[in-house]
Each structure stands twice: as C-alpha cells, then as structure tokens.
Amino acid sequence: MLSKRQRTVLQVLKEQKDYITIDQIAKKVSFSPKTIRNDLSQIGQ
C-alpha cells in the first residue's frame, strides 16, 4: 500500500513530459531529496 506522500510523488512523475531530477521533485512536493529517493526505492520493490 502506497502512502499519501508516495502517491503524490507518483503524480508528479505522471505529470512530467520531460526528464525531472530528484531535486526538482523534492522542491515540488516539499520533501527532502533523500525522502524522495527512499520513496522511489520502496515503490520500485
């Protein structure tokens, strides 16, 4: 089950038409880059 934060990160990714960095995602959702990396790692498992 995905957390609300993870769903938010996925939504940002879905809305992108081009490449986006972890730092850019972090700024958009107001979470740290490390949190984004951890979430993407968990989502990928």
C-alpha distance (Angstrom), angle and dihedral (degrees) to the residues before:
residue distance angle dihedral
M1 . . .
L2 3.78 . .
S3 3.78 121.1 .
K4 3.79 121.3 -125.2
R5 3.81 88.9 -106.1
Q6 3.81 91.9 53.0
R7 3.80 91.1 48.9
T8 3.81 88.5 51.2
V9 3.81 91.0 52.4
L10 3.81 90.6 49.3
Q11 3.80 90.4 49.7
V12 3.81 90.7 53.9
L13 3.81 89.5 50.8
K14 3.81 92.2 48.8
E15 3.80 91.3 52.3
Q16 3.81 93.4 53.7
K17 3.76 120.2 98.1
D18 3.79 94.4 -177.3
Y19 3.78 138.9 36.6
I20 3.83 114.7 -61.2
T21 3.78 127.4 -169.4
I22 3.78 127.6 -133.7
D23 3.82 88.4 -113.1
Q24 3.80 91.3 54.3
I25 3.80 91.6 49.7
A26 3.81 90.2 48.0
K27 3.81 91.5 53.4
K28 3.80 92.3 48.4
V29 3.80 94.3 51.9
S30 3.83 98.5 31.3
F31 3.80 95.9 -121.8
S32 3.78 128.4 120.9
P33 3.80 120.2 -93.9
K34 3.81 88.8 -117.8
T35 3.81 90.4 56.6
I36 3.80 90.4 50.3
R37 3.83 91.1 49.8
N38 3.80 90.9 49.7
D39 3.80 92.1 47.9
L40 3.81 92.6 49.2
S41 3.79 89.9 48.8
Q42 3.81 91.4 52.0
I43 3.80 92.2 45.3
G44 3.80 90.0 51.8
Q45 3.80 93.8 55.4
